[in-house]
Amino acid sequence: MDDELLRRRDEERDLLLRVAAGDRTAFRRLDERFRPFVLQVAGRVTGDPWLAEDVAQDVMLEVWRRAHRYDPAHPPVTWIRTIATRRAIDRVRKAQADRDRDRRIGMRDHEPVDHGSVDRAEAVLDRVALRRALVPLPDRQRQAVVLRYLADLSGPELGRALGVPTGTAKTRARDGVTALRRTLARTGAGSVGDAGVRPGRFDG
């Protein structure tokens, strides 16, 4: 090991020990020296320069806060590399977990539209029986049915329109449709299940 490298490591060790004592000037110098190195390590792990920037910021903050735990028997570069690698791996895992969560939410909220039933419902809409069947529904169910199946709102859109969680909104619409089916079956006017609803045709 050449003298220049030994001198450099001694200088870095001294800086880190001064940081451990709360020396902010020493920390600024340490940050200038090691941030490019930390960016390089984080970049190799994350493969994302923007993510690497965030990791580097976290790493240098951790160096400042945990400098008192540094063991001067080891080169500062080794200690800092360990922190950077761990932080980068954690960030990659979190990013993947966030993507998996968003994918699960997207799959949960996705509801294929039965266009065939929507087209068949047009005839039912024109029936007085359907309009009458909507009247006795509780206001919340009636609003949900009209917005969900007549205004053709998605589950999340319905929830926002009614000011309730998506699951609650979809439950109201589903319960409303069930009640409509019972009413129409009793009156012999047909079944909501035999027809869909075209948006914009109902004004009740």
C-alpha positions in Angstrom: 0.0 0.0 0.0 1.6 3.3 -1.1 2.1 6.3 1.2 -0.5 8.4 -0.6 -3.2 5.9 0.0 -2.2 5.5 3.7 -2.2 9.3 4.1 -5.6 9.6 2.5 -7.1 6.9 4.7 -5.7 8.5 7.8 -7.2 11.8 6.8 -10.6 10.2 6.2 -10.4 8.4 9.5 -9.6 11.7 11.2 -12.5 13.4 9.5 -15.0 10.7 10.6 -13.8 10.9 14.1 -14.3 14.6 14.1 -17.8 14.1 12.7 -18.5 11.7 15.6 -17.6 14.6 17.9 -20.1 16.9 16.2 -17.8 18.8 13.9 -20.0 20.1 11.1 -17.1 21.5 9.1 -15.5 18.0 9.1 -18.8 16.5 7.9 -19.0 18.9 5.0 -15.6 17.8 3.9 -16.4 14.2 4.4 -19.6 14.7 2.4 -17.7 16.3 -0.5 -15.2 13.4 -0.5 -17.6 10.4 -0.2 -20.9 11.5 -1.8 -19.6 10.7 -5.4 -18.5 7.3 -4.1 -21.9 6.7 -2.4 -23.7 7.7 -5.6 -21.7 5.2 -7.5 -22.4 2.4 -5.1 -26.2 3.2 -4.9 -26.3 3.5 -8.7 -24.9 0.1 -9.2 -27.5 -1.4 -6.8 -30.6 0.5 -7.9 -29.9 1.1 -11.6 -31.7 4.4 -11.2 -29.8 7.7 -10.9 -32.8 9.5 -9.3 -33.1 6.7 -6.7 -29.4 6.7 -6.2 -29.5 10.5 -5.3 -32.1 9.8 -2.6 -30.1 6.9 -1.3 -26.9 9.1 -1.1 -28.8 11.7 0.9 -30.0 9.1 3.3 -26.6 7.6 3.6 -24.8 10.8 4.4 -27.4 11.7 7.0 -26.9 8.3 8.6 -23.1 8.9 8.6 -23.7 12.1 10.5 -26.0 10.5 13.0 -24.1 7.3 13.5 -20.5 8.4 13.2 -20.0 7.7 16.9 -20.5 4.0 16.1 -17.6 4.0 13.6 -14.7 1.7 14.5 -11.4 3.4 13.6 -9.8 0.0 13.2 -11.5 -0.2 9.8 -11.1 2.2 6.8 -14.0 4.8 6.6 -14.6 3.8 3.0 -15.5 0.2 4.1 -17.9 1.5 6.8 -19.6 3.9 4.4 -19.8 1.4 1.6 -21.6 -1.0 3.9 -24.2 1.7 4.8 -24.7 2.7 1.2 -25.2 -0.9 0.0 -27.7 -1.7 2.7 -29.6 1.5 2.1 -29.7 1.0 -1.6 -31.0 -2.6 -1.2 -33.7 -1.4 1.2 -34.8 1.2 -1.3 -35.0 -1.3 -4.1 -37.1 -3.6 -2.0 -39.4 -0.8 -1.0 -39.8 0.3 -4.6 -40.7 -3.2 -5.6 -43.1 -3.5 -2.7 -44.8 -0.3 -3.7 -45.1 -1.5 -7.3 -46.6 -4.8 -6.2 -49.1 -3.0 -3.9 -50.2 -0.7 -6.7 -50.6 -3.7 -9.0 -52.8 -5.5 -6.4 -54.9 -2.4 -6.0 -55.3 -2.0 -9.7 -56.3 -5.6 -10.1 -58.8 -5.3 -7.2 -60.4 -2.2 -8.6 -60.5 -3.4 -12.2 -64.0 -4.5 -13.2 -64.6 -5.7 -16.8 -67.7 -4.1 -18.3 -70.4 -6.4 -19.6 -71.1 -4.4 -22.8 -73.7 -7.0 -23.8 -75.8 -6.5 -20.8 -75.5 -2.7 -21.1 -76.8 -2.8 -24.6 -79.7 -5.1 -23.6 -80.7 -2.8 -20.8 -81.8 0.0 -23.2 -85.2 -1.5 -23.6 -85.7 -1.9 -19.9 -84.9 1.7 -19.3 -87.9 2.8 -21.3 -90.2 0.7 -19.2 -92.2 2.6 -16.6 -91.8 -0.5 -14.3 -88.1 0.1 -13.9 -88.6 3.8 -13.0 -91.2 2.7 -10.5 -89.0 0.0 -9.1 -86.3 2.6 -8.4 -88.6 4.8 -6.3 -88.9 2.7 -3.2 -85.1 2.1 -2.9 -83.3 3.9 -0.1 -81.8 7.2 -1.4 -78.3 5.9 -1.0 -78.9 2.8 -3.0 -80.9 4.6 -5.7 -78.1 7.2 -6.2 -75.5 4.4 -6.3 -77.5 2.4 -8.9 -78.1 5.4 -11.1 -74.5 6.6 -11.0 -73.0 3.1 -11.3 -75.1 1.6 -14.0 -76.7 4.6 -15.8 -73.9 7.1 -15.6 -71.5 4.3 -16.1 -69.1 5.4 -13.3 -66.3 3.0 -12.3 -66.1 1.8 -8.7 -63.5 4.5 -7.6 -65.4 7.2 -9.5 -68.7 6.1 -7.8 -67.0 6.3 -4.4 -65.8 9.8 -5.1 -69.2 10.9 -6.3 -70.9 9.6 -3.2 -68.2 10.6 -0.8 -67.7 7.1 0.5 -65.0 4.4 0.2 -65.1 2.5 -3.1 -66.1 -0.8 -1.4 -69.0 0.9 0.3 -70.2 2.5 -2.9 -70.1 -0.8 -4.9 -72.0 -2.5 -2.1 -74.7 0.1 -2.2 -75.0 -0.3 -6.0 -75.0 -4.1 -5.8 -77.7 -4.1 -3.0 -79.8 -1.7 -5.1 -79.6 -3.9 -8.2 -80.6 -6.9 -6.1 -83.6 -5.0 -4.8 -84.6 -4.0 -8.3 -84.4 -7.6 -9.5 -86.8 -8.7 -6.8 -89.2 -5.8 -7.5 -89.2 -6.4 -11.3 -89.6 -10.1 -10.8 -92.6 -9.6 -8.6 -94.3 -7.2 -11.1 -93.3 -9.5 -14.1 -91.6 -6.5 -15.8 -88.4 -8.5 -16.4 -85.0 -8.6 -14.6 -82.2 -6.2 -14.4 -80.0 -9.2 -14.9 -81.5 -9.6 -18.4 -80.5 -6.1 -19.4 -78.0 -3.3 -18.9 -78.3 0.4 -18.8 -77.1 3.0 -21.3 -75.7 6.2 -19.7 -77.7 9.3 -20.1 -81.0 7.8 -20.8 -82.4 7.9 -17.3 -83.4 11.2 -15.7 -85.1 10.0 -12.5 
